Amino acid sequence: MDKVKIAIIGVGTMGSAHVATIDKLDNCVVSALCDINPDVRKKYANRKDTAIFASADELFAKGDFDAVIVAVPHYFHVPLALQALEHGKHVLTEKPISVHKKLARQLVEAIPKYPDLKVAAMFNQRTLNAHKKIKQLIDTGELGEIRRINWIITTWFRSQYYYDSGDWRASWRGEGGGVLLNQCPHQLDLMQWFFGLPKKVTAFLSLGKYHDIEVEDEVTAYLEYPNGATGVFITTTGEAPGTNRLEICGERGRLVYENGKIGFLRNEIPTTEFRTTSKSQFGSPEKWEINVPYKPDVKQQHMNVIENFANAILKDVPLIAPAQEGIRGLELGNAMLLSGLKHKTVELPIDEEEFAVMLDELVSKSRYVKKAPAEKKDVDAASLAGSF
Ligand SMILES: NC(=O)c1ccc[n+]([C@@H]2O[C@H](COP(=O)([O-])OP(=O)(O)OC[C@H]3O[C@@H](n4cnc5c(N)ncnc54)[C@H](O)[C@@H]3O)[C@@H](O)[C@H]2O)c1
């Protein structure tokens, strides 16, 4: 095999961008597309060498492909990924890997049964060079032991028109959550990738504060880590202009990532050493300012992940984001929602049964009704770089 034949299930906003991305890659091709929406199928009907299917069952029964990309609403990620594995297909699932931890565990526990299949998740922001550089600085101990983390990520502004553009969006029944489940899976994944998981989460959140939606569109969470470090995570889809500022305080100094720049104020002497040995009442460690250089991003984020997925299949290279790692950021988001809605501090690992019962109750009261799909414009993945 010199090119991986990929089938995309769900060819909406993201799936259509994946078609355009794969067309630019030389290690994979789109051999099949599957969407329940007849208008979508009509749009791709004349594509050469691409078979079009109206359901996943039909695709798995008749399609000629090696791997699937699952780009449907989140509730279907796990069932479709499992179906793909049962049919011997490699899987790249969109983020989040699921709506809640209990469901995600079904996939995570199934993966070891298919050692010859690659199972990846679309955590495209892991491929940004700034994020890779921050991870390197943490992992090599350059920042010292982490003491405090603040991430304000409010650049996820969304209009009401966006929420109205898909009948599944922003309802408990159709989507299963709001900003924590749709926009923030990237940052929640990066949080666990950089720092591991906290042991306790206390969150405050608002449902439909800025939009006519039933799920959360504003969250502030306080995180407590096993080593005593603390974190604050703030997000919303209702604020403009938004902020994306990650501040990490370690023993060796303070890193700030904002406006595309990584700045590091480096302590000459680690903070604890200075605190315990200094003979000065008010002094603090000498510090110097470093503008941390990192390489410009050459390829589009989603392209990096798809190319890597195909190379994992063809050449056994390591995956950028194995799907099983997706359960961690998902658990962090679940913990925030559980804490915010139940007004209590939540310990990790979360009680996944409690979360599933809470979500079931929300779903039973959901006002979600199926609407006619809104007209969609084609989206080029490159144009989404800043949005996703
Ligand atoms: N990685 C990223 O940066 C990124 C960005 C946007 C969306 N996403 C993810 O992609 C997924 C889809 O989001 P979207 O914005 O493209 O949604 P969308 O509504 O624009 O598209 C979803 C498509 O799936 C189809 N579909 C629904 N159920 C199906 C089924 N059972 N079988 C086949 N087709 C089905 C719909 O008809 C629609 O065309 C979500 O999970 C979302 O989180 C990821």
The ligand as a MOL file (V3000), in Angstrom:
LIG
                    3D

  0  0  0     0  0            999 V3000
M  V30 BEGIN CTAB
M  V30 COUNTS 44 48 0 0 0
M  V30 BEGIN ATOM
M  V30 1 N -10.7660 19.3120 15.0860 0
M  V30 2 C -11.3780 20.4440 14.8720 0
M  V30 3 O -10.7420 21.4730 14.8010 0
M  V30 4 C -12.8870 20.4650 14.7000 0
M  V30 5 C -13.5210 21.6000 14.2180 0
M  V30 6 C -14.9180 21.5650 14.0100 0
M  V30 7 C -15.6200 20.4320 14.3480 0
M  V30 8 N -14.9610 19.3480 14.8530 0 CHG=1
M  V30 9 C -15.7060 18.1440 15.2580 0
M  V30 10 O -16.2720 17.5400 14.0960 0
M  V30 11 C -17.5100 16.9450 14.4350 0
M  V30 12 C -18.5700 17.4360 13.4360 0
M  V30 13 O -18.6800 18.8360 13.5860 0
M  V30 14 P -19.1460 19.7520 12.3630 0
M  V30 15 O -18.9740 21.1530 12.8070 0
M  V30 16 O -18.4640 19.3040 11.1210 0 CHG=-1
M  V30 17 O -20.6830 19.3830 12.3030 0
M  V30 18 P -21.6830 19.5490 11.0360 0
M  V30 19 O -23.0450 19.5340 11.5820 0
M  V30 20 O -21.2520 20.7170 10.2090 0
M  V30 21 O -21.4200 18.2280 10.1820 0
M  V30 22 C -21.7650 16.9480 10.6450 0
M  V30 23 C -22.1360 16.0970 9.4390 0
M  V30 24 O -22.3420 14.7640 9.8880 0
M  V30 25 C -23.5130 14.2400 9.2220 0
M  V30 26 N -24.0030 13.1500 10.0680 0
M  V30 27 C -24.6230 13.2380 11.2630 0
M  V30 28 N -24.8600 12.0150 11.7710 0
M  V30 29 C -24.3600 11.1380 10.8770 0
M  V30 30 C -24.2860 9.7170 10.8360 0
M  V30 31 N -24.7520 8.9700 11.8330 0
M  V30 32 N -23.7160 9.1330 9.7490 0
M  V30 33 C -23.2360 9.8840 8.7140 0
M  V30 34 N -23.3050 11.2330 8.6930 0
M  V30 35 C -23.8370 11.8540 9.7860 0
M  V30 36 C -24.4310 15.4290 9.0970 0
M  V30 37 O -25.3980 15.2400 8.0780 0
M  V30 38 C -23.4390 16.5450 8.7720 0
M  V30 39 O -23.2370 16.6830 7.3820 0
M  V30 40 C -17.8240 17.3400 15.8700 0
M  V30 41 O -17.5620 16.2520 16.7360 0
M  V30 42 C -16.8770 18.4730 16.1560 0
M  V30 43 O -16.4280 18.5370 17.5060 0
M  V30 44 C -13.6230 19.3500 15.0270 0
M  V30 END ATOM
M  V30 BEGIN BOND
M  V30 1 1 1 2
M  V30 2 2 2 3
M  V30 3 1 2 4
M  V30 4 1 4 5
M  V30 5 2 4 44
M  V30 6 2 5 6
M  V30 7 1 6 7
M  V30 8 2 7 8
M  V30 9 1 8 9
M  V30 10 1 8 44
M  V30 11 1 9 10
M  V30 12 1 9 42
M  V30 13 1 10 11
M  V30 14 1 11 12
M  V30 15 1 11 40
M  V30 16 1 12 13
M  V30 17 1 13 14
M  V30 18 2 14 15
M  V30 19 1 14 16
M  V30 20 1 14 17
M  V30 21 1 17 18
M  V30 22 2 18 19
M  V30 23 1 18 20
M  V30 24 1 18 21
M  V30 25 1 21 22
M  V30 26 1 22 23
M  V30 27 1 23 24
M  V30 28 1 23 38
M  V30 29 1 24 25
M  V30 30 1 25 26
M  V30 31 1 25 36
M  V30 32 1 26 27
M  V30 33 1 26 35
M  V30 34 2 27 28
M  V30 35 1 28 29
M  V30 36 1 29 30
M  V30 37 2 29 35
M  V30 38 1 30 31
M  V30 39 2 30 32
M  V30 40 1 32 33
M  V30 41 2 33 34
M  V30 42 1 34 35
M  V30 43 1 36 37
M  V30 44 1 36 38
M  V30 45 1 38 39
M  V30 46 1 40 41
M  V30 47 1 40 42
M  V30 48 1 42 43
M  V30 END BOND
M  V30 END CTAB
M  END
